[in-house]
Amino acid sequence: MFGKVLGAGIGGCLAMLLEWPPLVVFALVVVGALLGHVFFDRDVDGPRSERPKSTAELLGEPTPHLRQRREHRARQPRPRATPEQAALAAALTPLFVEVARADGDVVSDEVRAVRAFFERQGFDEAGLEAVRVGLKAAIGTPVQEVEALVKANRSAVKPGLRVEVLRAMYEVVLSDGAMGRAEQDTLRRVVEHFNLSDEQLREVTREFFGSGAAHYETLGLEESASDDEIRSAFRRLAAENHPDRVASLGPKEAEAAAERFRAVKDAWDALRQLRGL
């Protein structure tokens, strides 16, 4: 507006100083107003599209319209899991959480492994929501005894599904790294109270760690060796090949002993994983 007034004033003054006819004066006033608007007012107004953001937008808060849409969706009835899906989710989510907790806090990779198991069982969106709710409740609950959980929920898990559950528990355990002693103990307790056999445990373990034939050979044993025989062979060979025993024989002998010791230790670690020792 200021540019229009200024331009009109300049045009009118110029025409009157030159004593031009009224019609010319009027024309110069109009032209001056237009030029003033072009050169002054448009720069001041700025682009119409650059509207200042509201406080809600700056803070990332939902607009009233978006908030209303969210509230409307929240009021809509959600699909419900089938009774079978709800029962299985309620029975297994606390167990999966306790297996994941064996080595510390539950992490996102472990949660994804649990979800993948239920997806393989054909859980739809409603069923997976029941899984999410069950996991959230279990994670928010203090640590529980695995034996008590298995006994309380065993009837909800059909015998034919229990080996699949065990495989899924291995996936959960291995999703965040190697299997530790605490996790092995937890899995053995699950196997025992699920009424699974040691052979079923070993079969599943071999799926993840292999047969271990080379490791038995390193310890001088057959695959049929007992757990006690494996422990005894490891202790004997580790003592015989410990680098401290041959340090006085020279660097070559010490290096060879250290290599044999590492091989024995690796074989023991692998068989301990395989056997759940």
C-alpha atoms as an extended CHARMM CRD file, in Angstrom:
* protein
*
       277  EXT
         1         1  MET       CA              0.0000000000        0.0000000000        0.0000000000  PROA      1               0.0000000000
         2         2  PHE       CA              2.8420000000        2.3720000000        0.8430000000  PROA      2               0.0000000000
         3         3  GLY       CA              4.3280000000        1.9490000000       -2.6440000000  PROA      3               0.0000000000
         4         4  LYS       CA              1.0380000000        2.8400000000       -4.3330000000  PROA      4               0.0000000000
         5         5  VAL       CA              0.6370000000        6.0610000000       -2.3150000000  PROA      5               0.0000000000
         6         6  LEU       CA              4.2410000000        7.0580000000       -2.8450000000  PROA      6               0.0000000000
         7         7  GLY       CA              4.1090000000        6.4110000000       -6.6090000000  PROA      7               0.0000000000
         8         8  ALA       CA              0.8060000000        8.2510000000       -7.0240000000  PROA      8               0.0000000000
         9         9  GLY       CA              2.1500000000       11.2410000000       -5.0850000000  PROA      9               0.0000000000
        10        10  ILE       CA              5.3280000000       11.4710000000       -7.1620000000  PROA      10              0.0000000000
        11        11  GLY       CA              3.3910000000       11.1750000000      -10.4210000000  PROA      11              0.0000000000
        12        12  GLY       CA              0.8750000000       13.8660000000       -9.3950000000  PROA      12              0.0000000000
        13        13  CYS       CA              3.5510000000       16.3160000000       -8.1970000000  PROA      13              0.0000000000
        14        14  LEU       CA              5.5410000000       15.8920000000      -11.3980000000  PROA      14              0.0000000000
        15        15  ALA       CA              2.4880000000       16.5480000000      -13.5770000000  PROA      15              0.0000000000
        16        16  MET       CA              1.4920000000       19.6840000000      -11.6000000000  PROA      16              0.0000000000
        17        17  LEU       CA              5.0380000000       21.0960000000      -11.7020000000  PROA      17              0.0000000000
        18        18  LEU       CA              5.0210000000       20.7440000000      -15.4690000000  PROA      18              0.0000000000
        19        19  GLU       CA              1.5000000000       22.2990000000      -15.5910000000  PROA      19              0.0000000000
        20        20  TRP       CA              0.1090000000       19.4820000000      -17.6860000000  PROA      20              0.0000000000
        21        21  PRO       CA             -3.6420000000       19.1060000000      -18.3180000000  PROA      21              0.0000000000
        22        22  PRO       CA             -5.7700000000       17.3730000000      -15.6200000000  PROA      22              0.0000000000
        23        23  LEU       CA             -6.2070000000       14.2670000000      -17.7500000000  PROA      23              0.0000000000
        24        24  VAL       CA             -2.4410000000       13.8440000000      -18.0130000000  PROA      24              0.0000000000
        25        25  VAL       CA             -2.1110000000       14.4890000000      -14.2540000000  PROA      25              0.0000000000
        26        26  PHE       CA             -4.5890000000       11.6870000000      -13.5640000000  PROA      26              0.0000000000
        27        27  ALA       CA             -2.7580000000        9.3290000000      -15.9150000000  PROA      27              0.0000000000
        28        28  LEU       CA              0.5990000000       10.0050000000      -14.1890000000  PROA      28              0.0000000000
        29        29  VAL       CA             -0.9910000000        9.4110000000      -10.7760000000  PROA      29              0.0000000000
        30        30  VAL       CA             -2.2570000000        5.9990000000      -11.9360000000  PROA      30              0.0000000000
        31        31  VAL       CA              1.0600000000        5.0490000000      -13.5370000000  PROA      31              0.0000000000
        32        32  GLY       CA              2.9610000000        6.1550000000      -10.4210000000  PROA      32              0.0000000000
        33        33  ALA       CA              0.6950000000        4.0750000000       -8.1820000000  PROA      33              0.0000000000
        34        34  LEU       CA              1.2670000000        1.0000000000      -10.3540000000  PROA      34              0.0000000000
        35        35  LEU       CA              5.0510000000        1.4700000000      -10.4190000000  PROA      35              0.0000000000
        36        36  GLY       CA              5.1340000000        2.0280000000       -6.6600000000  PROA      36              0.0000000000
        37        37  HSD       CA              3.2310000000       -1.1900000000       -6.0770000000  PROA      37              0.0000000000
        38        38  VAL       CA              5.5660000000       -3.1640000000       -8.3670000000  PROA      38              0.0000000000
        39        39  PHE       CA              8.8180000000       -1.8810000000       -6.8680000000  PROA      39              0.0000000000
        40        40  PHE       CA              7.8640000000       -1.5160000000       -3.1970000000  PROA      40              0.0000000000
        41        41  ASP       CA              4.7150000000       -3.3190000000       -2.0770000000  PROA      41              0.0000000000
        42        42  ARG       CA              5.4590000000       -6.7490000000       -3.6350000000  PROA      42              0.0000000000
        43        43  ASP       CA              8.8860000000       -6.9900000000       -1.9650000000  PROA      43              0.0000000000
        44        44  VAL       CA              7.3980000000       -6.0680000000        1.3780000000  PROA      44              0.0000000000
        45        45  ASP       CA              4.5400000000       -8.5660000000        1.1420000000  PROA      45              0.0000000000
        46        46  GLY       CA              6.8090000000      -11.4700000000        0.1630000000  PROA      46              0.0000000000
        47        47  PRO       CA              5.6410000000      -14.7270000000       -1.4070000000  PROA      47              0.0000000000
        48        48  ARG       CA              2.1970000000      -15.7660000000       -0.3150000000  PROA      48              0.0000000000
        49        49  SER       CA              3.2840000000      -19.4190000000       -0.0990000000  PROA      49              0.0000000000
        50        50  GLU       CA              5.8400000000      -18.8260000000        2.6930000000  PROA      50              0.0000000000
        51        51  ARG       CA              3.3890000000      -18.9550000000        5.5780000000  PROA      51              0.0000000000
        52        52  PRO       CA              5.0590000000      -18.9730000000        9.0190000000  PROA      52              0.0000000000
        53        53  LYS       CA              4.8310000000      -22.3680000000       10.7110000000  PROA      53              0.0000000000
        54        54  SER       CA              2.6850000000      -22.7120000000       13.7890000000  PROA      54              0.0000000000
        55        55  THR       CA              4.1480000000      -23.7240000000       17.1360000000  PROA      55              0.0000000000
        56        56  ALA       CA              2.5570000000      -27.1450000000       16.7910000000  PROA      56              0.0000000000
        57        57  GLU       CA              4.2350000000      -27.6650000000       13.4180000000  PROA      57              0.0000000000
        58        58  LEU       CA              7.6180000000      -26.5440000000       14.7490000000  PROA      58              0.0000000000
        59        59  LEU       CA              7.3470000000      -29.0160000000       17.6050000000  PROA      59              0.0000000000
        60        60  GLY       CA              6.1190000000      -31.7900000000       15.3620000000  PROA      60              0.0000000000
        61        61  GLU       CA              2.7600000000      -32.0050000000       17.0810000000  PROA      61              0.0000000000
        62        62  PRO       CA             -0.2410000000      -33.3100000000       15.1100000000  PROA      62              0.0000000000
        63        63  THR       CA             -2.6120000000      -30.7310000000       13.7040000000  PROA      63              0.0000000000
        64        64  PRO       CA             -6.1950000000      -30.7070000000       15.0170000000  PROA      64              0.0000000000
        65        65  HSD       CA             -7.4000000000      -32.3520000000       11.8080000000  PROA      65              0.0000000000
        66        66  LEU       CA             -4.8240000000      -35.1500000000       12.0250000000  PROA      66              0.0000000000
        67        67  ARG       CA             -5.5340000000      -35.5780000000       15.7270000000  PROA      67              0.0000000000
        68        68  GLN       CA             -9.2300000000      -36.0320000000       14.9940000000  PROA      68              0.0000000000
        69        69  ARG       CA             -8.4510000000      -38.6770000000       12.3580000000  PROA      69              0.0000000000
        70        70  ARG       CA             -6.2460000000      -40.5940000000       14.7940000000  PROA      70              0.0000000000
        71        71  GLU       CA             -8.8750000000      -40.4590000000       17.5120000000  PROA      71              0.0000000000
        72        72  HSD       CA            -11.4710000000      -41.6940000000       15.0300000000  PROA      72              0.0000000000
        73        73  ARG       CA             -9.3070000000      -44.6600000000       14.0450000000  PROA      73              0.0000000000
        74        74  ALA       CA             -8.6510000000      -45.4570000000       17.7100000000  PROA      74              0.0000000000
        75        75  ARG       CA            -12.4030000000      -45.6820000000       18.3170000000  PROA      75              0.0000000000
        76        76  GLN       CA            -12.8440000000      -48.1960000000       15.5100000000  PROA      76              0.0000000000
        77        77  PRO       CA            -13.0610000000      -51.8270000000       16.7260000000  PROA      77              0.0000000000
        78        78  ARG       CA             -9.8180000000      -53.7090000000       16.0540000000  PROA      78              0.0000000000
        79        79  PRO       CA             -9.8610000000      -57.2450000000       14.6490000000  PROA      79              0.0000000000
        80        80  ARG       CA             -9.5240000000      -59.8150000000       17.3990000000  PROA      80              0.0000000000
        81        81  ALA       CA             -7.2010000000      -62.8050000000       17.3760000000  PROA      81              0.0000000000
        82        82  THR       CA             -8.7640000000      -66.2280000000       17.2120000000  PROA      82              0.0000000000
        83        83  PRO       CA             -9.0220000000      -68.0770000000       20.5500000000  PROA      83              0.0000000000
        84        84  GLU       CA             -6.2680000000      -70.4720000000       19.4240000000  PROA      84              0.0000000000
        85        85  GLN       CA             -3.9130000000      -67.6390000000       18.4820000000  PROA      85              0.0000000000
        86        86  ALA       CA             -4.6470000000      -65.7510000000       21.6940000000  PROA      86              0.0000000000
        87        87  ALA       CA             -4.0270000000      -68.8630000000       23.8120000000  PROA      87              0.0000000000
        88        88  LEU       CA             -0.7310000000      -69.7050000000       22.0800000000  PROA      88              0.0000000000
        89        89  ALA       CA              0.5010000000      -66.1030000000       22.2700000000  PROA      89              0.0000000000
        90        90  ALA       CA             -0.3570000000      -65.9260000000       25.9830000000  PROA      90              0.0000000000
        91        91  ALA       CA              1.3720000000      -69.2530000000       26.6450000000  PROA      91              0.0000000000
        92        92  LEU       CA              4.6050000000      -68.6710000000       24.7370000000  PROA      92              0.0000000000
        93        93  THR       CA              5.4080000000      -64.9630000000       24.9340000000  PROA      93              0.0000000000
        94        94  PRO       CA              6.4250000000      -65.1410000000       28.6320000000  PROA      94              0.0000000000
        95        95  LEU       CA              8.6110000000      -68.1670000000       27.8530000000  PROA      95              0.0000000000
        96        96  PHE       CA             10.3360000000      -66.4630000000       24.9390000000  PROA      96              0.0000000000
        97        97  VAL       CA             10.9830000000      -63.4180000000       27.1060000000  PROA      97              0.0000000000
        98        98  GLU       CA             12.6000000000      -65.5030000000       29.8690000000  PROA      98              0.0000000000
        99        99  VAL       CA             14.8200000000      -67.2760000000       27.3240000000  PROA      99              0.0000000000
       100       100  ALA       CA             15.8610000000      -63.8890000000       25.9170000000  PROA      100             0.0000000000
       101       101  ARG       CA             16.4860000000      -62.5740000000       29.4400000000  PROA      101             0.0000000000
       102       102  ALA       CA             18.9180000000      -65.3820000000       30.2570000000  PROA      102             0.0000000000
       103       103  ASP       CA             21.8490000000      -63.2580000000       29.0590000000  PROA      103             0.0000000000
       104       104  GLY       CA             20.5100000000      -59.8110000000       29.9510000000  PROA      104             0.0000000000
       105       105  ASP       CA             17.8350000000      -57.4210000000       28.7800000000  PROA      105             0.0000000000
       106       106  VAL       CA             15.5660000000      -58.2630000000       25.8600000000  PROA      106             0.0000000000
       107       107  VAL       CA             16.7620000000      -56.6160000000       22.6180000000  PROA      107             0.0000000000
       108       108  SER       CA             14.9930000000      -55.8250000000       19.3460000000  PROA      108             0.0000000000
       109       109  ASP       CA             16.6540000000      -58.6840000000       17.4080000000  PROA      109             0.0000000000
       110       110  GLU       CA             15.2200000000      -61.1650000000       19.8960000000  PROA      110             0.0000000000
       111       111  VAL       CA             11.7520000000      -59.6370000000       19.5660000000  PROA      111             0.0000000000
       112       112  ARG       CA             11.9630000000      -59.9310000000       15.7750000000  PROA      112             0.0000000000
       113       113  ALA       CA             12.9210000000      -63.6140000000       16.0930000000  PROA      113             0.0000000000
       114       114  VAL       CA              9.8710000000      -64.2210000000       18.2940000000  PROA      114             0.0000000000
       115       115  ARG       CA              7.5960000000      -62.4480000000       15.8360000000  PROA      115             0.0000000000
       116       116  ALA       CA              9.0540000000      -64.4980000000       12.9590000000  PROA      116             0.0000000000
       117       117  PHE       CA              8.0930000000      -67.7180000000       14.7690000000  PROA      117             0.0000000000
       118       118  PHE       CA              4.4660000000      -66.6450000000       15.0930000000  PROA      118             0.0000000000
       119       119  GLU       CA              4.3880000000      -65.4960000000       11.4800000000  PROA      119             0.0000000000
       120       120  ARG       CA              5.5140000000      -68.9860000000       10.4460000000  PROA      120             0.0000000000
       121       121  GLN       CA              2.5770000000      -70.3540000000       12.4160000000  PROA      121             0.0000000000
       122       122  GLY       CA              0.2420000000      -68.3540000000       10.1840000000  PROA      122             0.0000000000
       123       123  PHE       CA             -0.6240000000      -65.5730000000       12.6300000000  PROA      123             0.0000000000
       124       124  ASP       CA             -2.4830000000      -62.7260000000       10.9380000000  PROA      124             0.0000000000
       125       125  GLU       CA             -2.4080000000      -59.0560000000       11.9160000000  PROA      125             0.0000000000
       126       126  ALA       CA             -4.8000000000      -59.5990000000       14.8160000000  PROA      126             0.0000000000
       127       127  GLY       CA             -2.7840000000      -62.5570000000       16.0730000000  PROA      127             0.0000000000
       128       128  LEU       CA              0.4890000000      -60.6290000000       15.8570000000  PROA      128             0.0000000000
       129       129  GLU       CA             -1.1280000000      -57.8320000000       17.8440000000  PROA      129             0.0000000000
       130       130  ALA       CA             -1.8710000000      -60.3960000000       20.5610000000  PROA      130             0.0000000000
       131       131  VAL       CA              1.8210000000      -61.3890000000       20.4070000000  PROA      131             0.0000000000
       132       132  ARG       CA              2.8820000000      -57.7550000000       20.7700000000  PROA      132             0.0000000000
       133       133  VAL       CA              0.6260000000      -57.2760000000       23.7890000000  PROA      133             0.0000000000
       134       134  GLY       CA              1.8990000000      -60.5040000000       25.3440000000  PROA      134             0.0000000000
       135       135  LEU       CA              5.5510000000      -59.5550000000       24.8540000000  PROA      135             0.0000000000
       136       136  LYS       CA              4.9800000000      -56.0870000000       26.2890000000  PROA      136             0.0000000000
       137       137  ALA       CA              3.3200000000      -57.5390000000       29.3740000000  PROA      137             0.0000000000
       138       138  ALA       CA              6.0340000000      -60.1690000000       29.8570000000  PROA      138             0.0000000000
       139       139  ILE       CA              8.8870000000      -57.6780000000       29.4700000000  PROA      139             0.0000000000
       140       140  GLY       CA              7.2120000000      -55.4320000000       32.0350000000  PROA      140             0.0000000000
       141       141  THR       CA              6.9260000000      -58.3150000000       34.5120000000  PROA      141             0.0000000000
       142       142  PRO       CA              9.7780000000      -59.2380000000       36.9010000000  PROA      142             0.0000000000
       143       143  VAL       CA             11.8600000000      -62.3040000000       36.0120000000  PROA      143             0.0000000000
       144       144  GLN       CA              9.8590000000      -65.5170000000       36.3440000000  PROA      144             0.0000000000
       145       145  GLU       CA             10.9020000000      -69.1350000000       36.8480000000  PROA      145             0.0000000000
       146       146  VAL       CA             11.0750000000      -70.9610000000       33.5290000000  PROA      146             0.0000000000
       147       147  GLU       CA              9.9890000000      -74.2620000000       35.0520000000  PROA      147             0.0000000000
       148       148  ALA       CA              6.8230000000      -72.7180000000       36.4930000000  PROA      148             0.0000000000
       149       149  LEU       CA              5.9920000000      -71.0160000000       33.2030000000  PROA      149             0.0000000000
       150       150  VAL       CA              6.4150000000      -74.2210000000       31.1900000000  PROA      150             0.0000000000
       151       151  LYS       CA              4.2870000000      -76.2340000000       33.5930000000  PROA      151             0.0000000000
       152       152  ALA       CA              1.5460000000      -73.5860000000       33.6380000000  PROA      152             0.0000000000
       153       153  ASN       CA              1.3810000000      -73.1960000000       29.8530000000  PROA      153             0.0000000000
       154       154  ARG       CA              2.4340000000      -76.6250000000       28.5700000000  PROA      154             0.0000000000
       155       155  SER       CA             -1.1120000000      -77.7510000000       27.8270000000  PROA      155             0.0000000000
       156       156  ALA       CA             -1.6120000000      -74.8090000000       25.4130000000  PROA      156             0.0000000000
       157       157  VAL       CA              1.3350000000      -75.9750000000       23.2490000000  PROA      157             0.0000000000
       158       158  LYS       CA              0.5970000000      -79.1260000000       21.2900000000  PROA      158             0.0000000000
       159       159  PRO       CA              3.3210000000      -81.8060000000       21.5180000000  PROA      159             0.0000000000
       160       160  GLY       CA              3.8980000000      -81.6270000000       17.7700000000  PROA      160             0.0000000000
       161       161  LEU       CA              4.7060000000      -77.9160000000       18.0380000000  PROA      161             0.0000000000
       162       162  ARG       CA              7.1560000000      -78.1100000000       20.9320000000  PROA      162             0.0000000000
       163       163  VAL       CA             10.2090000000      -78.9420000000       18.8060000000  PROA      163             0.0000000000
       164       164  GLU       CA              9.3570000000      -75.9450000000       16.5970000000  PROA      164             0.0000000000
       165       165  VAL       CA              9.1960000000      -73.8050000000       19.7160000000  PROA      165             0.0000000000
       166       166  LEU       CA             12.6300000000      -75.1000000000       20.7240000000  PROA      166             0.0000000000
       167       167  ARG       CA             14.0470000000      -74.1820000000       17.2960000000  PROA      167             0.0000000000
       168       168  ALA       CA             12.5680000000      -70.7100000000       17.6520000000  PROA      168             0.0000000000
       169       169  MET       CA             14.1680000000      -70.3700000000       21.0800000000  PROA      169             0.0000000000
       170       170  TYR       CA             17.5500000000      -71.1850000000       19.5390000000  PROA      170             0.0000000000
       171       171  GLU       CA             16.9300000000      -68.4380000000       16.9770000000  PROA      171             0.0000000000
       172       172  VAL       CA             16.0750000000      -66.0110000000       19.7690000000  PROA      172             0.0000000000
       173       173  VAL       CA             19.2130000000      -66.9280000000       21.7180000000  PROA      173             0.0000000000
       174       174  LEU       CA             21.5360000000      -66.7050000000       18.7000000000  PROA      174             0.0000000000
       175       175  SER       CA             19.9820000000      -63.5250000000       17.2840000000  PROA      175             0.0000000000
       176       176  ASP       CA             22.1630000000      -61.3410000000       19.5240000000  PROA      176             0.0000000000
       177       177  GLY       CA             25.3510000000      -63.4080000000       19.5080000000  PROA      177             0.0000000000
       178       178  ALA       CA             26.7400000000      -66.7300000000       20.6880000000  PROA      178             0.0000000000
       179       179  MET       CA             24.9370000000      -68.9710000000       23.1300000000  PROA      179             0.0000000000
       180       180  GLY       CA             26.1260000000      -68.6470000000       26.7170000000  PROA      180             0.0000000000
       181       181  ARG       CA             25.9930000000      -71.0490000000       29.6300000000  PROA      181             0.0000000000
       182       182  ALA       CA             22.9690000000      -69.3570000000       31.2090000000  PROA      182             0.0000000000
       183       183  GLU       CA             21.0380000000      -69.6440000000       27.9480000000  PROA      183             0.0000000000
       184       184  GLN       CA             21.9850000000      -73.3040000000       27.5860000000  PROA      184             0.0000000000
       185       185  ASP       CA             20.7240000000      -74.0350000000       31.0940000000  PROA      185             0.0000000000
       186       186  THR       CA             17.4600000000      -72.2160000000       30.3860000000  PROA      186             0.0000000000
       187       187  LEU       CA             16.8840000000      -74.2010000000       27.1890000000  PROA      187             0.0000000000
       188       188  ARG       CA             17.6080000000      -77.5030000000       28.9560000000  PROA      188             0.0000000000
       189       189  ARG       CA             14.9860000000      -76.6610000000       31.5640000000  PROA      189             0.0000000000
       190       190  VAL       CA             12.4740000000      -75.8520000000       28.8320000000  PROA      190             0.0000000000
       191       191  VAL       CA             13.2510000000      -79.1770000000       27.1110000000  PROA      191             0.0000000000
       192       192  GLU       CA             12.8640000000      -81.1080000000       30.3430000000  PROA      192             0.0000000000
       193       193  HSD       CA              9.4940000000      -79.6400000000       31.3120000000  PROA      193             0.0000000000
       194       194  PHE       CA              8.1760000000      -79.7080000000       27.7320000000  PROA      194             0.0000000000
       195       195  ASN       CA              8.7370000000      -83.4630000000       27.9790000000  PROA      195             0.0000000000
       196       196  LEU       CA             11.2060000000      -83.4410000000       25.0960000000  PROA      196             0.0000000000
       197       197  SER       CA             14.0730000000      -85.9190000000       25.0390000000  PROA      197             0.0000000000
       198       198  ASP       CA             17.8120000000      -85.2240000000       25.1490000000  PROA      198             0.0000000000
       199       199  GLU       CA             18.0300000000      -86.6400000000       21.6340000000  PROA      199             0.0000000000
       200       200  GLN       CA             15.4590000000      -84.1210000000       20.3880000000  PROA      200             0.0000000000
       201       201  LEU       CA             17.5400000000      -81.3970000000       21.9950000000  PROA      201             0.0000000000
       202       202  ARG       CA             20.6730000000      -82.6730000000       20.2790000000  PROA      202             0.0000000000
       203       203  GLU       CA             18.9400000000      -82.9070000000       16.9110000000  PROA      203             0.0000000000
       204       204  VAL       CA             17.8630000000      -79.2830000000       17.0860000000  PROA      204             0.0000000000
       205       205  THR       CA             21.2960000000      -78.2560000000       18.3590000000  PROA      205             0.0000000000
       206       206  ARG       CA             22.9740000000      -80.0250000000       15.4180000000  PROA      206             0.0000000000
       207       207  GLU       CA             20.7870000000      -78.0190000000       13.0420000000  PROA      207             0.0000000000
       208       208  PHE       CA             22.4260000000      -74.8460000000       14.3340000000  PROA      208             0.0000000000
       209       209  PHE       CA             25.9600000000      -76.0360000000       15.2160000000  PROA      209             0.0000000000
       210       210  GLY       CA             26.5490000000      -79.0500000000       12.9660000000  PROA      210             0.0000000000
       211       211  SER       CA             27.4270000000      -82.6140000000       13.9610000000  PROA      211             0.0000000000
       212       212  GLY       CA             30.8090000000      -81.7670000000       15.4860000000  PROA      212             0.0000000000
       213       213  ALA       CA             32.5540000000      -84.8390000000       14.0020000000  PROA      213             0.0000000000
       214       214  ALA       CA             35.8640000000      -82.9840000000       13.5730000000  PROA      214             0.0000000000
       215       215  HSD       CA             35.7160000000      -81.7180000000       17.1450000000  PROA      215             0.0000000000
       216       216  TYR       CA             35.2060000000      -85.2250000000       18.5300000000  PROA      216             0.0000000000
       217       217  GLU       CA             38.2150000000      -86.3290000000       16.5120000000  PROA      217             0.0000000000
       218       218  THR       CA             40.3380000000      -83.5090000000       17.9450000000  PROA      218             0.0000000000
       219       219  LEU       CA             39.5830000000      -84.8140000000       21.4310000000  PROA      219             0.0000000000
       220       220  GLY       CA             40.2160000000      -88.4190000000       20.3400000000  PROA      220             0.0000000000
       221       221  LEU       CA             36.5910000000      -89.4540000000       20.8650000000  PROA      221             0.0000000000
       222       222  GLU       CA             33.7050000000      -91.0500000000       19.0130000000  PROA      222             0.0000000000
       223       223  GLU       CA             30.4330000000      -89.1500000000       18.5450000000  PROA      223             0.0000000000
       224       224  SER       CA             28.8270000000      -91.6070000000       20.9430000000  PROA      224             0.0000000000
       225       225  ALA       CA             31.0660000000      -90.4050000000       23.8050000000  PROA      225             0.0000000000
       226       226  SER       CA             29.2920000000      -89.4090000000       26.9790000000  PROA      226             0.0000000000
       227       227  ASP       CA             29.3390000000      -85.8910000000       28.3970000000  PROA      227             0.0000000000
       228       228  ASP       CA             31.7070000000      -86.9970000000       31.1590000000  PROA      228             0.0000000000
       229       229  GLU       CA             34.0940000000      -88.5250000000       28.6050000000  PROA      229             0.0000000000
       230       230  ILE       CA             34.1460000000      -85.2480000000       26.6880000000  PROA      230             0.0000000000
       231       231  ARG       CA             34.9380000000      -83.2740000000       29.8350000000  PROA      231             0.0000000000
       232       232  SER       CA             37.6620000000      -85.7140000000       30.8500000000  PROA      232             0.0000000000
       233       233  ALA       CA             39.3100000000      -85.6840000000       27.4080000000  PROA      233             0.0000000000
       234       234  PHE       CA             39.3180000000      -81.8990000000       27.2770000000  PROA      234             0.0000000000
       235       235  ARG       CA             40.8980000000      -81.5270000000       30.7040000000  PROA      235             0.0000000000
       236       236  ARG       CA             43.5880000000      -84.0960000000       29.9420000000  PROA      236             0.0000000000
       237       237  LEU       CA             44.5300000000      -82.6850000000       26.5220000000  PROA      237             0.0000000000
       238       238  ALA       CA             44.4030000000      -79.0830000000       27.7290000000  PROA      238             0.0000000000
       239       239  ALA       CA             46.8100000000      -79.9410000000       30.5390000000  PROA      239             0.0000000000
       240       240  GLU       CA             49.1580000000      -81.8680000000       28.2240000000  PROA      240             0.0000000000
       241       241  ASN       CA             49.3170000000      -79.0850000000       25.6380000000  PROA      241             0.0000000000
       242       242  HSD       CA             49.3020000000      -76.0480000000       27.8760000000  PROA      242             0.0000000000
       243       243  PRO       CA             52.0890000000      -73.7080000000       26.6710000000  PROA      243             0.0000000000
       244       244  ASP       CA             53.4270000000      -73.2510000000       30.2120000000  PROA      244             0.0000000000
       245       245  ARG       CA             54.4340000000      -76.9290000000       30.3440000000  PROA      245             0.0000000000
       246       246  VAL       CA             56.7030000000      -76.6990000000       27.2910000000  PROA      246             0.0000000000
       247       247  ALA       CA             57.9630000000      -73.1380000000       27.6330000000  PROA      247             0.0000000000
       248       248  SER       CA             61.4150000000      -74.3830000000       28.6100000000  PROA      248             0.0000000000
       249       249  LEU       CA             61.7670000000      -76.5350000000       25.4700000000  PROA      249             0.0000000000
       250       250  GLY       CA             62.1760000000      -73.5730000000       23.1420000000  PROA      250             0.0000000000
       251       251  PRO       CA             60.0180000000      -71.2250000000       21.0410000000  PROA      251             0.0000000000
       252       252  LYS       CA             59.1420000000      -73.7910000000       18.3350000000  PROA      252             0.0000000000
       253       253  GLU       CA             57.8510000000      -76.3360000000       20.8270000000  PROA      253             0.0000000000
       254       254  ALA       CA             55.9670000000      -73.6450000000       22.7280000000  PROA      254             0.0000000000
       255       255  GLU       CA             54.3350000000      -72.3880000000       19.5330000000  PROA      255             0.0000000000
       256       256  ALA       CA             53.2960000000      -75.9100000000       18.5050000000  PROA      256             0.0000000000
       257       257  ALA       CA             51.8720000000      -76.5670000000       21.9660000000  PROA      257             0.0000000000
       258       258  ALA       CA             49.9400000000      -73.3010000000       21.8640000000  PROA      258             0.0000000000
       259       259  GLU       CA             48.4280000000      -74.3120000000       18.4990000000  PROA      259             0.0000000000
       260       260  ARG       CA             47.3800000000      -77.7220000000       19.8600000000  PROA      260             0.0000000000
       261       261  PHE       CA             45.9350000000      -76.0680000000       22.9600000000  PROA      261             0.0000000000
       262       262  ARG       CA             43.8370000000      -73.6830000000       20.8390000000  PROA      262             0.0000000000
       263       263  ALA       CA             42.5110000000      -76.5900000000       18.7770000000  PROA      263             0.0000000000
       264       264  VAL       CA             41.5340000000      -78.5090000000       21.9100000000  PROA      264             0.0000000000
       265       265  LYS       CA             39.8890000000      -75.4120000000       23.3980000000  PROA      265             0.0000000000
       266       266  ASP       CA             37.9500000000      -74.7300000000       20.1590000000  PROA      266             0.0000000000
       267       267  ALA       CA             36.7700000000      -78.3480000000       20.0260000000  PROA      267             0.0000000000
       268       268  TRP       CA             35.6000000000      -78.1770000000       23.6330000000  PROA      268             0.0000000000
       269       269  ASP       CA             33.7340000000      -74.8950000000       23.0750000000  PROA      269             0.0000000000
       270       270  ALA       CA             31.9900000000      -76.2880000000       19.9910000000  PROA      270             0.0000000000
       271       271  LEU       CA             30.9710000000      -79.5470000000       21.7010000000  PROA      271             0.0000000000
       272       272  ARG       CA             29.8420000000      -77.6560000000       24.7700000000  PROA      272             0.0000000000
       273       273  GLN       CA             27.4870000000      -75.6960000000       22.5370000000  PROA      273             0.0000000000
       274       274  LEU       CA             26.4370000000      -78.8200000000       20.6820000000  PROA      274             0.0000000000
       275       275  ARG       CA             25.7920000000      -80.8610000000       23.8100000000  PROA      275             0.0000000000
       276       276  GLY       CA             24.5620000000      -78.0180000000       25.9850000000  PROA      276             0.0000000000
       277       277  LEU       CA             27.2670000000      -78.7460000000       28.5650000000  PROA      277             0.0000000000
